[in-house]
Amino acid sequence: MAIGKQVRLFLVDGTPGGMLTAEIMNWTGHIVAASRSDLAELLRREEAQRTGIYFLLGDGVEDLDEALIYIGEGDNVGERLKMHHRSEDRGGKDFWNRAIVLTSKDANLTKAHARYLESRFIAIATAAGRANVTNGTAPQPLPLPEADRSDMEYFIDQAKIILPVLGVDALRSLPAPADPSAHGQNLSTSPIFEMSVANVGITAQAQEVDGEFAVLAGSTARTAWIGTNHSYENLHEKLISAGVLVVDGATARFTKPHIFKSPSAAAAVVSGRTTNGRISWRVPATGLTYGQWQEQGIPPTN
């Protein structure tokens, strides 16, 4: 059974777009998130003077769907943020529009801890592949005592829970294929769905994990868009250009899991034309559609 987490959010100025703080009950970590426009206010906060980790977030210049992230650490996080706020020709970074500062409420994070966390967060974000990690180097984790490593790994696990709540998905692992015999016993994981285009030998598998719909690695898709509605054509081409889809003979193959914004977007890329994903994706063993799976347990209307 899944265990709930209590996440406390505080809107510092009472507005949803302003600075906020976040923490989890019984966790020593503390987060402050602010837009670049609020940097001056962030720098005045006590947390910005601590040892900690920071994340700079932004979008790609040519592709606004491309998430960019820079991960750093500092004895005084605020000084590092001031440096990154400079113009690019003075050593700053221009891409970011949001900063997230991760420190400890008990002020027990040391420089060694921060460098360990920086290295691990860079490695996790790189492996997840959800954002372009702009760090030029990926330092190896510092050798910490066993107890300290255990504490830092727990710190990381909690950060991976709370950051997506703030809209930061860069550390979320892509789903791996699950047990096909599972039928949604885990509330955060669906059964494996499948769709086929039999006349061209296409078969794809997908699963919803933690509210995200992902086509699994090894699934096949059309090599080109054939539909008359071109709403998802650019997405299809982008996945081929990025190497997520690789043309392999008469079909294209997913080289890794890929998160889609909807089951219909996933079905369209697989079939090469606009498709209703709520109907197209089915549980092979039962024939249950994705839409029917979603409706399970919902009381009928009166």
Secondary structure as a PSIPRED ss2 file (coil, helix, strand):
# PSIPRED VFORMAT (PSIPRED V4.0)

   1 M C   1.000  0.000  0.000
   2 A C   1.000  0.000  0.000
   3 I C   1.000  0.000  0.000
   4 G C   1.000  0.000  0.000
   5 K C   1.000  0.000  0.000
   6 Q C   1.000  0.000  0.000
   7 V E   0.000  0.000  1.000
   8 R E   0.000  0.000  1.000
   9 L E   0.000  0.000  1.000
  10 F E   0.000  0.000  1.000
  11 L E   0.000  0.000  1.000
  12 V C   1.000  0.000  0.000
  13 D C   1.000  0.000  0.000
  14 G C   1.000  0.000  0.000
  15 T C   1.000  0.000  0.000
  16 P C   1.000  0.000  0.000
  17 G C   1.000  0.000  0.000
  18 G C   1.000  0.000  0.000
  19 M C   1.000  0.000  0.000
  20 L E   0.000  0.000  1.000
  21 T E   0.000  0.000  1.000
  22 A E   0.000  0.000  1.000
  23 E E   0.000  0.000  1.000
  24 I E   0.000  0.000  1.000
  25 M C   1.000  0.000  0.000
  26 N C   1.000  0.000  0.000
  27 W C   1.000  0.000  0.000
  28 T C   1.000  0.000  0.000
  29 G E   0.000  0.000  1.000
  30 H E   0.000  0.000  1.000
  31 I E   0.000  0.000  1.000
  32 V E   0.000  0.000  1.000
  33 A E   0.000  0.000  1.000
  34 A E   0.000  0.000  1.000
  35 S E   0.000  0.000  1.000
  36 R H   0.000  1.000  0.000
  37 S H   0.000  1.000  0.000
  38 D H   0.000  1.000  0.000
  39 L H   0.000  1.000  0.000
  40 A H   0.000  1.000  0.000
  41 E H   0.000  1.000  0.000
  42 L H   0.000  1.000  0.000
  43 L H   0.000  1.000  0.000
  44 R C   1.000  0.000  0.000
  45 R C   1.000  0.000  0.000
  46 E H   0.000  1.000  0.000
  47 E H   0.000  1.000  0.000
  48 A H   0.000  1.000  0.000
  49 Q H   0.000  1.000  0.000
  50 R C   1.000  0.000  0.000
  51 T C   1.000  0.000  0.000
  52 G E   0.000  0.000  1.000
  53 I E   0.000  0.000  1.000
  54 Y E   0.000  0.000  1.000
  55 F E   0.000  0.000  1.000
  56 L E   0.000  0.000  1.000
  57 L E   0.000  0.000  1.000
  58 G E   0.000  0.000  1.000
  59 D E   0.000  0.000  1.000
  60 G C   1.000  0.000  0.000
  61 V C   1.000  0.000  0.000
  62 E C   1.000  0.000  0.000
  63 D C   1.000  0.000  0.000
  64 L C   1.000  0.000  0.000
  65 D C   1.000  0.000  0.000
  66 E C   1.000  0.000  0.000
  67 A E   0.000  0.000  1.000
  68 L E   0.000  0.000  1.000
  69 I E   0.000  0.000  1.000
  70 Y E   0.000  0.000  1.000
  71 I E   0.000  0.000  1.000
  72 G E   0.000  0.000  1.000
  73 E E   0.000  0.000  1.000
  74 G E   0.000  0.000  1.000
  75 D C   1.000  0.000  0.000
  76 N C   1.000  0.000  0.000
  77 V H   0.000  1.000  0.000
  78 G H   0.000  1.000  0.000
  79 E H   0.000  1.000  0.000
  80 R H   0.000  1.000  0.000
  81 L H   0.000  1.000  0.000
  82 K H   0.000  1.000  0.000
  83 M H   0.000  1.000  0.000
  84 H H   0.000  1.000  0.000
  85 H H   0.000  1.000  0.000
  86 R C   1.000  0.000  0.000
  87 S C   1.000  0.000  0.000
  88 E H   0.000  1.000  0.000
  89 D H   0.000  1.000  0.000
  90 R H   0.000  1.000  0.000
  91 G C   1.000  0.000  0.000
  92 G C   1.000  0.000  0.000
  93 K C   1.000  0.000  0.000
  94 D C   1.000  0.000  0.000
  95 F C   1.000  0.000  0.000
  96 W E   0.000  0.000  1.000
  97 N E   0.000  0.000  1.000
  98 R E   0.000  0.000  1.000
  99 A E   0.000  0.000  1.000
 100 I E   0.000  0.000  1.000
 101 V E   0.000  0.000  1.000
 102 L E   0.000  0.000  1.000
 103 T E   0.000  0.000  1.000
 104 S E   0.000  0.000  1.000
 105 K C   1.000  0.000  0.000
 106 D C   1.000  0.000  0.000
 107 A C   1.000  0.000  0.000
 108 N C   1.000  0.000  0.000
 109 L C   1.000  0.000  0.000
 110 T C   1.000  0.000  0.000
 111 K H   0.000  1.000  0.000
 112 A H   0.000  1.000  0.000
 113 H H   0.000  1.000  0.000
 114 A H   0.000  1.000  0.000
 115 R H   0.000  1.000  0.000
 116 Y H   0.000  1.000  0.000
 117 L H   0.000  1.000  0.000
 118 E H   0.000  1.000  0.000
 119 S H   0.000  1.000  0.000
 120 R H   0.000  1.000  0.000
 121 F H   0.000  1.000  0.000
 122 I H   0.000  1.000  0.000
 123 A H   0.000  1.000  0.000
 124 I H   0.000  1.000  0.000
 125 A H   0.000  1.000  0.000
 126 T H   0.000  1.000  0.000
 127 A H   0.000  1.000  0.000
 128 A H   0.000  1.000  0.000
 129 G C   1.000  0.000  0.000
 130 R C   1.000  0.000  0.000
 131 A C   1.000  0.000  0.000
 132 N E   0.000  0.000  1.000
 133 V E   0.000  0.000  1.000
 134 T C   1.000  0.000  0.000
 135 N C   1.000  0.000  0.000
 136 G C   1.000  0.000  0.000
 137 T C   1.000  0.000  0.000
 138 A C   1.000  0.000  0.000
 139 P C   1.000  0.000  0.000
 140 Q C   1.000  0.000  0.000
 141 P C   1.000  0.000  0.000
 142 L C   1.000  0.000  0.000
 143 P C   1.000  0.000  0.000
 144 L C   1.000  0.000  0.000
 145 P C   1.000  0.000  0.000
 146 E H   0.000  1.000  0.000
 147 A H   0.000  1.000  0.000
 148 D H   0.000  1.000  0.000
 149 R H   0.000  1.000  0.000
 150 S H   0.000  1.000  0.000
 151 D H   0.000  1.000  0.000
 152 M H   0.000  1.000  0.000
 153 E H   0.000  1.000  0.000
 154 Y H   0.000  1.000  0.000
 155 F H   0.000  1.000  0.000
 156 I H   0.000  1.000  0.000
 157 D H   0.000  1.000  0.000
 158 Q H   0.000  1.000  0.000
 159 A H   0.000  1.000  0.000
 160 K H   0.000  1.000  0.000
 161 I H   0.000  1.000  0.000
 162 I H   0.000  1.000  0.000
 163 L H   0.000  1.000  0.000
 164 P H   0.000  1.000  0.000
 165 V H   0.000  1.000  0.000
 166 L C   1.000  0.000  0.000
 167 G C   1.000  0.000  0.000
 168 V C   1.000  0.000  0.000
 169 D C   1.000  0.000  0.000
 170 A C   1.000  0.000  0.000
 171 L C   1.000  0.000  0.000
 172 R C   1.000  0.000  0.000
 173 S C   1.000  0.000  0.000
 174 L C   1.000  0.000  0.000
 175 P C   1.000  0.000  0.000
 176 A C   1.000  0.000  0.000
 177 P C   1.000  0.000  0.000
 178 A C   1.000  0.000  0.000
 179 D C   1.000  0.000  0.000
 180 P C   1.000  0.000  0.000
 181 S C   1.000  0.000  0.000
 182 A C   1.000  0.000  0.000
 183 H C   1.000  0.000  0.000
 184 G C   1.000  0.000  0.000
 185 Q C   1.000  0.000  0.000
 186 N C   1.000  0.000  0.000
 187 L C   1.000  0.000  0.000
 188 S C   1.000  0.000  0.000
 189 T E   0.000  0.000  1.000
 190 S C   1.000  0.000  0.000
 191 P C   1.000  0.000  0.000
 192 I C   1.000  0.000  0.000
 193 F E   0.000  0.000  1.000
 194 E E   0.000  0.000  1.000
 195 M E   0.000  0.000  1.000
 196 S E   0.000  0.000  1.000
 197 V E   0.000  0.000  1.000
 198 A H   0.000  1.000  0.000
 199 N H   0.000  1.000  0.000
 200 V H   0.000  1.000  0.000
 201 G C   1.000  0.000  0.000
 202 I E   0.000  0.000  1.000
 203 T E   0.000  0.000  1.000
 204 A E   0.000  0.000  1.000
 205 Q E   0.000  0.000  1.000
 206 A E   0.000  0.000  1.000
 207 Q E   0.000  0.000  1.000
 208 E E   0.000  0.000  1.000
 209 V E   0.000  0.000  1.000
 210 D C   1.000  0.000  0.000
 211 G C   1.000  0.000  0.000
 212 E E   0.000  0.000  1.000
 213 F E   0.000  0.000  1.000
 214 A E   0.000  0.000  1.000
 215 V E   0.000  0.000  1.000
 216 L C   1.000  0.000  0.000
 217 A C   1.000  0.000  0.000
 218 G C   1.000  0.000  0.000
 219 S C   1.000  0.000  0.000
 220 T E   0.000  0.000  1.000
 221 A E   0.000  0.000  1.000
 222 R C   1.000  0.000  0.000
 223 T C   1.000  0.000  0.000
 224 A C   1.000  0.000  0.000
 225 W C   1.000  0.000  0.000
 226 I C   1.000  0.000  0.000
 227 G C   1.000  0.000  0.000
 228 T C   1.000  0.000  0.000
 229 N C   1.000  0.000  0.000
 230 H C   1.000  0.000  0.000
 231 S C   1.000  0.000  0.000
 232 Y C   1.000  0.000  0.000
 233 E H   0.000  1.000  0.000
 234 N H   0.000  1.000  0.000
 235 L H   0.000  1.000  0.000
 236 H H   0.000  1.000  0.000
 237 E H   0.000  1.000  0.000
 238 K H   0.000  1.000  0.000
 239 L H   0.000  1.000  0.000
 240 I H   0.000  1.000  0.000
 241 S H   0.000  1.000  0.000
 242 A C   1.000  0.000  0.000
 243 G C   1.000  0.000  0.000
 244 V C   1.000  0.000  0.000
 245 L E   0.000  0.000  1.000
 246 V E   0.000  0.000  1.000
 247 V E   0.000  0.000  1.000
 248 D E   0.000  0.000  1.000
 249 G C   1.000  0.000  0.000
 250 A C   1.000  0.000  0.000
 251 T E   0.000  0.000  1.000
 252 A E   0.000  0.000  1.000
 253 R E   0.000  0.000  1.000
 254 F E   0.000  0.000  1.000
 255 T C   1.000  0.000  0.000
 256 K C   1.000  0.000  0.000
 257 P C   1.000  0.000  0.000
 258 H E   0.000  0.000  1.000
 259 I E   0.000  0.000  1.000
 260 F E   0.000  0.000  1.000
 261 K C   1.000  0.000  0.000
 262 S C   1.000  0.000  0.000
 263 P H   0.000  1.000  0.000
 264 S H   0.000  1.000  0.000
 265 A H   0.000  1.000  0.000
 266 A H   0.000  1.000  0.000
 267 A H   0.000  1.000  0.000
 268 A H   0.000  1.000  0.000
 269 V H   0.000  1.000  0.000
 270 V H   0.000  1.000  0.000
 271 S H   0.000  1.000  0.000
 272 G C   1.000  0.000  0.000
 273 R C   1.000  0.000  0.000
 274 T C   1.000  0.000  0.000
 275 T C   1.000  0.000  0.000
 276 N C   1.000  0.000  0.000
 277 G H   0.000  1.000  0.000
 278 R H   0.000  1.000  0.000
 279 I H   0.000  1.000  0.000
 280 S H   0.000  1.000  0.000
 281 W C   1.000  0.000  0.000
 282 R E   0.000  0.000  1.000
 283 V C   1.000  0.000  0.000
 284 P C   1.000  0.000  0.000
 285 A C   1.000  0.000  0.000
 286 T C   1.000  0.000  0.000
 287 G C   1.000  0.000  0.000
 288 L C   1.000  0.000  0.000
 289 T E   0.000  0.000  1.000
 290 Y H   0.000  1.000  0.000
 291 G H   0.000  1.000  0.000
 292 Q H   0.000  1.000  0.000
 293 W H   0.000  1.000  0.000
 294 Q H   0.000  1.000  0.000
 295 E H   0.000  1.000  0.000
 296 Q C   1.000  0.000  0.000
 297 G C   1.000  0.000  0.000
 298 I C   1.000  0.000  0.000
 299 P C   1.000  0.000  0.000
 300 P C   1.000  0.000  0.000
 301 T C   1.000  0.000  0.000
 302 N C   1.000  0.000  0.000
